[in-house]
Amino acid sequence: MGLLVDGVWRDDWYDTETSGGKFIRSETGFRDWITRDGTPAPGRERGFKAEPGRYHLYVSLACPWAHRTLIYRKLKKLEDLIPVSVVHYFLGKDGWTFLAEDGGTGDPLYGLPFLRDIYTRADPHYSGRVTVPVLWDKREETIVSNESAEIIRMFNSAFDEWADASIDFYPEPLRAEIDRLNAKIYPSLNNGVYRAGFATTQEAYEEGFRDVFAMLDELEEILSRTRYLTGDRITEADWRLFTTLLRFDPVYVGHFKCNLRRIADYPNLSNYVRDLFQVPGVAATVDMAHVKKHYYGSHETINPTRIVPIGPEIDYAAPHNRDRFRKAA
Ligand SMILES: N[C@@H](CCC(=O)N[C@@H](CS)C(=O)NCC(=O)O)C(=O)O
């Protein structure tokens, strides 16, 4: 695992020495937006117009942030419009690679060996971490965005001329509530599991751990009252939560030491994960073997033997009880 400094690769693990053992996620480097008419988004200079065949998505199947973009691509029916390349599951000293094995697709666009080469193709002097997902513009040969939270907003509406416009995961009346939930769930849970897992002091670990379970307890309570986070329809807040919950029992409980409770111990959360998993199309975006091999195999400081645990056995396709919220006719 490393990062680019002025376009040059440096093989460094996360620096927790200057932060009291805390893992601090870096700011995202590319933050432009694809819009329907190509007008730059507010505050941005460069505009990118939604067009079929112009854009490409780079993901890892292991990564919860990249997984959000895959779910949107599938459910919004963007698959023909925006092709995808999948990096190899192993994140080692070269960062993400295009090794075309074990589900990795290679880089059919340019035949490059590493994801970092995509970053330096966009900006030869790029400094920062080389992360997935990456939304790539083939015409300008540059990265539009490497921020999943913003890529899913683009996918939600910018391509509606060709996509499934009937689906809207960020509906106007619910936006404030979705934003409020995201702002709570991201630091405490989506990123909280990483704060616990990547911590290098007991205090930093415990801080992350406490936030994770306080948030899960709160979510369990919300989901005892409504089928989805904001009521009776699935929104962006649910998909952002889903990719973390899905990885919780197989990876975060053991590998990141988030082991106070499992999702399986929360009746509402566990049924809710199955409910979302069973939305048509979603199961095809999930590759749990790949997820486990990535985490347990890549983070040498946490798991030096790189042994991947065999369990737990979880059947996300098993029946759920969330239909109980269906309104009485
Ligand atoms: N803010 C980014 C975070 C993406 C991110 O951190 N991805 C991880 C994989 S789960 C990554 O690529 N890490 C590589 C690294 O940090 O070197 C987003 O949500 O898109």
Ligand as a Chemical Component Dictionary entry (heavy atoms), coordinates in Angstrom:
data_LIG
# 
_chem_comp.id                   LIG 
_chem_comp.type                 NON-POLYMER 
_chem_comp.pdbx_formal_charge   0 
_chem_comp.three_letter_code    LIG 
# 
loop_
_chem_comp_atom.comp_id 
_chem_comp_atom.atom_id 
_chem_comp_atom.alt_atom_id 
_chem_comp_atom.type_symbol 
_chem_comp_atom.charge 
_chem_comp_atom.model_Cartn_x 
_chem_comp_atom.model_Cartn_y 
_chem_comp_atom.model_Cartn_z 
_chem_comp_atom.pdbx_ordinal 
LIG N1  N1  N 0 -13.587 8.838 -0.155 1  
LIG C1  C1  C 0 -13.331 7.758 -1.001 2  
LIG C2  C2  C 0 -12.623 6.653 -0.265 3  
LIG C3  C3  C 0 -12.224 5.527 -1.160 4  
LIG C4  C4  C 0 -11.225 4.571 -0.481 5  
LIG O1  O1  O 0 -10.648 4.888 0.555  6  
LIG N2  N2  N 0 -11.038 3.374 -1.090 7  
LIG C5  C5  C 0 -10.091 2.410 -0.549 8  
LIG C6  C6  C 0 -10.556 0.993 -0.752 9  
LIG S1  S1  S 0 -11.871 0.521 0.307  10 
LIG C7  C7  C 0 -8.785  2.480 -1.299 11 
LIG O2  O2  O 0 -8.782  2.496 -2.521 12 
LIG N3  N3  N 0 -7.676  2.511 -0.566 13 
LIG C8  C8  C 0 -6.356  2.484 -1.126 14 
LIG C9  C9  C 0 -5.393  3.333 -0.343 15 
LIG O3  O3  O 0 -5.817  4.055 0.570  16 
LIG O4  O4  O 0 -4.215  3.282 -0.664 17 
LIG C10 C10 C 0 -14.654 7.303 -1.577 18 
LIG O5  O5  O 0 -15.632 7.117 -0.835 19 
LIG O6  O6  O 0 -14.728 7.143 -2.790 20 
# 
loop_
_chem_comp_bond.comp_id 
_chem_comp_bond.atom_id_1 
_chem_comp_bond.atom_id_2 
_chem_comp_bond.value_order 
_chem_comp_bond.pdbx_ordinal 
LIG N1  C1  SING 1  
LIG C1  C2  SING 2  
LIG C1  C10 SING 3  
LIG C2  C3  SING 4  
LIG C3  C4  SING 5  
LIG C4  O1  DOUB 6  
LIG C4  N2  SING 7  
LIG N2  C5  SING 8  
LIG C5  C6  SING 9  
LIG C5  C7  SING 10 
LIG C6  S1  SING 11 
LIG C7  O2  DOUB 12 
LIG C7  N3  SING 13 
LIG N3  C8  SING 14 
LIG C8  C9  SING 15 
LIG C9  O3  DOUB 16 
LIG C9  O4  SING 17 
LIG C10 O5  DOUB 18 
LIG C10 O6  SING 19 
# 
